[in-house]
């Protein structure tokens, strides 16, 4: 999986999975353009890439804004001239609340980031790839796109939508040679899971972590690097005939057919 001479654009680049994927792309020769709402974490990722000899640029943006999305796409083109790999990764967890009590404003926010943000990313990156005649997109879905989970109506609904949009968009552009797929992480050692554990058991988040780990057949959460490896595979020529697919990385939990925690 070599990306020499290629440009990788990553949203949510300041977070655990985004950062691990940025490092993975850079280690394999890609120039990396990072987008995140949190300037400190995004700049930190760019700094790590540069410290390891890679080429990285960061831009702060709100992925729910069409203007911001167009701006980060144009900024990437200004910096590097093309977009070969797009990791459409930005997402938030929302709150853990029973459906009848779920706050409408929070629901709207989760849908805006996780669904509209993915839509806008594809909408504004695809014209660049179509003009180039090449490119890959990997959307971050979740095992939450495959099952239900109590108290997470917005997150579960948003990730089901991401998987549907991945399939629809992939079919639209498949004749052009551009490939769109999705990665579906189970629980991962990231800030998001620490947040979810705290909501599941405010008095003892470590107990929620232990229960979550025990529910995974291989007994642990994934590392961010393991999810990054799946993204790199889907972005590479090694997955050249994969179109509109989703790759599950969850230690076997979805294989059991049970409810699963999001990434």
C-alpha positions in Angstrom: 0.0 0.0 0.0 2.1 2.8 -1.3 0.8 6.4 -1.8 3.9 8.1 -3.2 2.9 11.3 -5.1 -0.7 11.1 -3.9 -2.7 13.5 -1.7 -4.9 12.4 1.1 -7.6 14.7 2.5 -8.9 13.8 5.9 -11.8 15.3 7.9 -11.8 14.8 11.6 -8.1 14.7 11.3 -7.5 15.8 14.9 -9.1 12.8 16.4 -7.8 9.3 17.1 -8.8 7.5 13.9 -8.2 10.6 11.8 -4.7 11.1 13.3 -3.7 7.5 12.9 -4.8 7.4 9.3 -3.0 10.7 8.6 0.2 9.2 10.0 -0.4 6.0 8.0 -0.9 7.8 4.7 2.2 10.0 5.3 4.4 7.0 6.2 3.5 5.5 2.9 4.4 8.6 0.9 1.2 10.7 0.7 0.9 14.4 1.3 -1.8 14.9 3.9 -4.4 17.7 4.1 -6.2 17.7 7.5 -9.5 19.2 8.4 -11.0 19.5 11.9 -13.3 21.9 13.8 -10.8 21.8 16.7 -7.7 23.8 15.6 -5.5 22.6 18.4 -6.0 18.9 17.7 -5.8 19.4 14.0 -2.5 21.3 14.2 -1.2 18.7 16.6 -1.8 16.0 14.0 -0.1 18.0 11.3 2.8 18.6 13.7 3.2 14.9 14.3 3.2 14.1 10.6 5.9 16.8 10.0 8.0 15.6 12.9 8.1 12.2 11.3 9.2 13.6 7.9 5.8 13.9 6.3 4.1 16.7 4.5 0.9 18.0 6.2 -1.3 21.0 6.1 -4.2 21.8 8.4 -7.3 23.9 7.9 -10.0 24.5 10.5 -13.5 24.0 9.1 -17.1 23.2 10.0 -18.1 20.2 7.9 -21.8 21.1 8.2 -21.2 24.3 6.2 -21.2 24.1 2.4 -19.0 27.2 2.2 -16.5 25.8 4.7 -16.4 22.5 2.8 -15.8 24.2 -0.6 -13.1 26.3 1.1 -11.2 23.3 2.5 -11.4 21.5 -0.9 -10.0 24.6 -2.6 -7.3 25.0 0.0 -6.2 21.4 -0.5 -6.0 22.0 -4.2 -4.1 25.2 -3.7 -1.6 23.4 -1.4 -1.2 20.2 -3.4 -3.0 20.4 -6.7 -5.1 17.3 -6.5 -7.1 15.0 -4.2 -6.4 11.3 -4.6 -7.8 9.9 -1.4 -10.6 11.4 0.7 -11.2 10.0 4.2 -14.6 11.5 5.0 -14.3 10.8 8.7 -15.6 13.7 10.9 -18.3 12.6 13.3 -19.7 13.2 16.8 -21.4 10.8 19.3 -24.2 13.0 20.6 -25.8 12.0 23.9 -26.8 8.7 25.5 -30.5 9.3 26.2 -33.7 7.2 25.8 -35.4 8.0 22.5 -38.5 9.7 24.0 -36.2 12.1 26.0 -33.6 12.8 23.3 -33.0 16.5 22.9 -34.1 17.8 19.5 -31.2 20.2 19.2 -28.7 17.5 19.9 -30.4 15.2 17.3 -30.1 18.0 14.7 -26.4 18.5 15.5 -25.5 14.8 15.2 -27.3 14.5 11.9 -25.7 17.7 10.7 -22.2 16.6 11.4 -22.5 12.9 10.7 -24.9 12.9 7.7 -24.8 16.4 6.1 -21.0 16.6 6.7 -20.4 13.3 4.8 -22.8 14.4 2.1 -21.1 17.8 1.6 -17.7 16.2 1.6 -18.6 13.9 -1.2 -20.5 16.6 -3.1 -17.5 18.9 -3.2 -14.7 16.4 -3.5 -16.2 14.3 -6.2 -16.1 17.0 -8.9 -12.3 17.2 -8.3 -11.9 13.5 -8.7 -14.2 13.4 -11.8 -12.0 16.0 -13.4 -8.9 14.1 -12.5 -10.4 10.8 -13.7 -9.4 9.0 -10.5 -9.8 8.9 -6.7 -11.1 7.0 -3.7 -13.4 8.0 -0.9 -13.8 6.2 2.4 -16.6 7.2 4.6 -16.5 6.5 8.3 -19.7 4.6 9.2 -19.7 2.3 12.3 -21.0 -1.1 13.5 -23.8 1.3 14.7 -24.8 1.3 11.0 -25.6 -2.4 11.2 -27.5 -2.7 14.5 -29.4 -0.7 17.1 -28.1 0.4 20.5 -30.0 1.8 23.4 -30.0 5.5 24.0 -28.3 6.6 20.8 -31.1 7.3 18.3 -29.2 10.1 16.6 -25.9 8.4 16.3 -27.3 5.0 15.2 -29.6 6.8 12.7 -26.7 8.9 11.3 -24.4 5.9 10.7 -27.2 3.9 9.0 -27.5 7.0 6.7 -23.8 7.1 6.0 -23.8 3.5 4.9 -26.8 4.2 2.6 -25.2 7.3 1.1 -22.0 5.3 0.6 -23.8 2.8 -1.5 -25.8 5.3 -3.5 -22.9 7.6 -4.3 -20.6 4.6 -5.1 -23.1 3.4 -7.8 -23.4 6.9 -9.2 -19.7 7.2 -9.9 -18.6 3.6 -10.4 -18.5 3.9 -14.2 -15.9 6.6 -13.9 -13.5 4.4 -12.0 -13.8 6.4 -8.7 -14.4 4.1 -5.8 -16.4 4.9 -2.7 -16.5 2.5 0.3 -17.0 2.7 4.1 -15.2 1.5 7.2 -17.3 0.3 10.1 -15.4 0.3 13.4 -16.7 -1.2 16.6 -15.4 0.2 19.9 -12.0 1.9 19.4 -9.6 3.3 22.0 -10.5 6.9 21.3 -11.9 10.0 23.0 -15.3 9.1 21.7 -15.5 5.8 23.5 -14.3 7.5 26.7 -17.2 9.9 26.4 -19.7 7.1 25.8 -18.3 5.1 28.7 -18.8 8.1 31.0 -22.4 8.5 29.8 -23.1 4.8 30.2 -21.8 4.7 33.8 -21.1 8.2 35.1 -20.1 6.8 38.5 -17.7 4.2 37.1 -16.6 4.6 33.5 -14.0 2.0 33.9 -16.7 -0.6 34.6 -18.4 0.4 31.3 -15.0 0.0 29.6 -14.6 -3.5 31.1 -18.1 -4.5 30.1 -17.6 -3.2 26.6 -14.3 -5.0 26.2 -15.8 -8.2 27.5 -18.6 -8.0 24.9 -16.0 -8.2 22.1 -15.2 -11.8 21.1 -11.4 -11.1 21.0 -11.7 -9.3 24.3 -10.6 -5.8 23.5 -11.3 -2.5 21.7 -9.6 -1.8 18.4 -6.6 0.5 18.2 -7.0 3.6 16.0 -4.2 2.2 13.9 -6.2 -0.9 13.1 -9.0 1.2 11.8 -6.5 3.3 9.8 -5.1 0.1 8.2 -8.6 -0.7 6.9 -8.9 2.8 5.5 -5.5 2.6 3.8 -6.5 -0.7 2.2 -9.8 0.7 0.9 -7.9 3.8 -0.4 -5.3 1.6 -2.2 -5.1 -0.3 -5.5 -5.3 -3.5 -3.4 -9.0 -3.0 -3.1 -9.4 -2.0 -6.7 -12.7 -4.0 -7.3 -14.4 -3.0 -4.1 -17.2 -0.5 -4.7 -20.0 0.5 -2.3 -18.8 -1.9 0.3 -18.3 -1.7 4.0 -15.4 -3.2 6.0 -16.2 -4.1 9.6 -13.3 -3.9 12.1 -14.8 -4.9 15.5 -13.0 -8.0 16.8 -15.9 -10.3 15.8 -18.7 -8.5 17.7 -21.0 -8.0 14.6 -20.5 -11.7 13.7 -22.5 -12.5 16.7 -25.4 -10.4 15.6 -25.7 -8.5 18.9 -26.1 -4.8 19.6 -22.8 -3.0 19.4 -21.3 0.2 20.7 -20.3 2.8 18.2 -16.7 3.8 17.6 
